[in-house]
Amino acid sequence: MLRLEELWYQILAFVDMGGPVLWAIMLLLFLMWLMILERLWYFFFSFPALKKTIMREWEEREDTTSWFAKRIKESRISEAKIKLRSGLGFLEALVAISPLMGLFGTVYGMLEVFDIMAIAGTSNARAMAGGVSKATIPTMAGMVSALSGVFFTTYFKHKATVEAEKLEDMMQSH
């Protein structure tokens, strides 16, 4: 089993192989997972409490059939939809930026390859290998981080739609 210190050194070695752009990708990935964890917490802990409150208020109403009552129902459902979709745009932006940061890392690594080729000549494959890794590792890291966010973004969008529809179905007139 790896000790924490060994794990840290392996992370630093990986970042060294991929170049400084990996730090930016790691930051994006950290922010993305913070958003994912926040949304998971909201969907499974905070929203059920809000749903109970909305339903309790609706059941306590005497009038649920008038035009005014229907507007209140629409308003509460709309507020719930806004809260359910809160932060999803930012999460989608982080997912979209991740592969672009990987491509930026590719360009950065290729610049290093060209620099080595200018200094050492075009036939020195060993000298170019470091630059090639700095060109490919950020691309892979950007794509992997984006893939981890695509699943959850799709899941959250679907869950927000389903939860809003369930809430609307539960708020029947009595």
NUKE-138920 format. One record per residue (C-alpha): residue number from 1; x, y, z; residue in one letter. Coordinates in steps of 0.05 Angstrom, whole numbers, m for minus. Layout:
# residues N
PT    k    east   north      up  r
PT  NUM       X       Y       Z  A
...
***
This chain:
# residues 174
PT    k    east   north      up  r
PT    1       0       0       0  M
PT    2      26      69     m19  L
PT    3      41     118      35  R
PT    4      16     188      27  L
PT    5      86     215      14  E
PT    6      98     164     m41  E
PT    7      32     180     m72  L
PT    8      49     254     m72  W
PT    9     116     240    m107  Y
PT   10      81     198    m160  Q
PT   11      32     255    m173  I
PT   12      89     304    m179  L
PT   13     126     257    m227  A
PT   14      63     251    m270  F
PT   15      55     326    m271  V
PT   16     128     333    m290  D
PT   17     117     285    m349  M
PT   18      56     323    m372  G
PT   19      79     394    m361  G
PT   20      51     453    m322  P
PT   21     m16     451    m358  V
PT   22     m34     390    m316  L
PT   23     m39     435    m255  W
PT   24     m93     475    m289  A
PT   25    m129     411    m310  I
PT   26    m124     385    m238  M
PT   27    m154     451    m213  L
PT   28    m211     445    m263  L
PT   29    m223     373    m243  L
PT   30    m223     392    m169  F
PT   31    m275     447    m182  L
PT   32    m316     400    m225  M
PT   33    m318     347    m170  W
PT   34    m335     399    m118  L
PT   35    m395     418    m161  M
PT   36    m414     345    m171  I
PT   37    m411     331     m97  L
PT   38    m452     394     m82  E
PT   39    m505     373    m132  R
PT   40    m507     302    m105  L
PT   41    m516     330     m35  W
PT   42    m572     376     m59  Y
PT   43    m610     322     m97  F
PT   44    m607     270     m42  F
PT   45    m610     312      21  F
PT   46    m631     384      10  S
PT   47    m684     377     m44  F
PT   48    m726     325      m8  P
PT   49    m733     374      50  A
PT   50    m754     429       2  L
PT   51    m803     382     m32  K
PT   52    m834     365      35  K
PT   53    m841     439      52  T
PT   54    m874     454     m15  I
PT   55    m921     396      m9  M
PT   56    m939     413      63  R
PT   57    m955     485      43  E
PT   58    m996     461     m16  W
PT   59   m1036     411      25  E
PT   60   m1050     465      78  E
PT   61   m1082     510      26  R
PT   62   m1157     509      25  E
PT   63   m1161     534     m47  D
PT   64   m1123     493     m98  T
PT   65   m1168     501    m158  T
PT   66   m1173     576    m171  S
PT   67   m1132     614    m222  W
PT   68   m1092     646    m165  F
PT   69   m1077     577    m134  A
PT   70   m1053     550    m201  K
PT   71   m1005     609    m208  R
PT   72    m978     595    m138  I
PT   73    m969     522    m158  K
PT   74    m932     543    m222  E
PT   75    m889     591    m182  S
PT   76    m868     539    m131  R
PT   77    m853     488    m186  I
PT   78    m813     541    m224  S
PT   79    m773     558    m161  E
PT   80    m759     484    m150  A
PT   81    m735     476    m223  K
PT   82    m688     535    m215  I
PT   83    m658     505    m152  K
PT   84    m653     436    m185  L
PT   85    m615     465    m245  R
PT   86    m573     512    m204  S
PT   87    m499     506    m220  G
PT   88    m509     459    m280  L
PT   89    m487     512    m329  G
PT   90    m422     522    m291  F
PT   91    m411     447    m288  L
PT   92    m424     441    m363  E
PT   93    m373     497    m375  A
PT   94    m321     460    m334  L
PT   95    m334     397    m374  V
PT   96    m326     435    m439  A
PT   97    m263     471    m417  I
PT   98    m226     407    m394  S
PT   99    m211     379    m464  P
PT  100    m192     448    m488  L
PT  101    m142     453    m432  M
PT  102    m115     385    m453  G
PT  103    m107     411    m524  L
PT  104     m71     472    m497  F
PT  105     m24     424    m462  G
PT  106     m13     389    m528  T
PT  107       7     454    m561  V
PT  108      52     470    m502  Y
PT  109      86     402    m507  G
PT  110      95     407    m582  M
PT  111     129     474    m573  L
PT  112     178     439    m528  E
PT  113     189     385    m581  V
PT  114     203     438    m634  F
PT  115     250     474    m587  D
PT  116     288     409    m575  I
PT  117     290     396    m649  M
PT  118     319     464    m662  A
PT  119     373     454    m609  I
PT  120     391     380    m616  A
PT  121     372     366    m687  G
PT  122     314     327    m717  T
PT  123     344     258    m708  S
PT  124     349     257    m632  N
PT  125     287     217    m613  A
PT  126     308     210    m540  R
PT  127     311     286    m531  A
PT  128     242     293    m563  M
PT  129     209     240    m520  A
PT  130     199     287    m461  G
PT  131     164     338    m505  G
PT  132     120     285    m536  V
PT  133      97     262    m467  S
PT  134      84     334    m449  K
PT  135      41     336    m512  A
PT  136       0     273    m501  T
PT  137      m9     268    m426  I
PT  138     m48     334    m419  P
PT  139     m94     312    m476  T
PT  140    m109     247    m441  M
PT  141    m119     282    m374  A
PT  142    m166     334    m404  G
PT  143    m208     280    m438  M
PT  144    m212     236    m376  V
PT  145    m233     295    m333  S
PT  146    m286     315    m383  A
PT  147    m313     244    m387  L
PT  148    m321     242    m311  S
PT  149    m362     305    m315  G
PT  150    m405     287    m376  V
PT  151    m437     229    m339  F
PT  152    m457     270    m279  F
PT  153    m480     330    m320  T
PT  154    m527     285    m360  T
PT  155    m551     251    m297  Y
PT  156    m565     316    m261  F
PT  157    m604     345    m320  K
PT  158    m647     283    m324  H
PT  159    m657     281    m249  K
PT  160    m677     354    m247  A
PT  161    m729     343    m301  T
PT  162    m757     281    m268  V
PT  163    m759     312    m198  E
PT  164    m795     374    m224  A
PT  165    m846     331    m260  E
PT  166    m857     288    m198  K
PT  167    m868     350    m157  L
PT  168    m918     377    m206  E
PT  169    m955     310    m207  D
PT  170    m957     308    m131  M
PT  171    m988     378    m126  M
PT  172   m1058     356    m144  Q
PT  173   m1120     398    m132  S
PT  174   m1164     377     m74  H
***
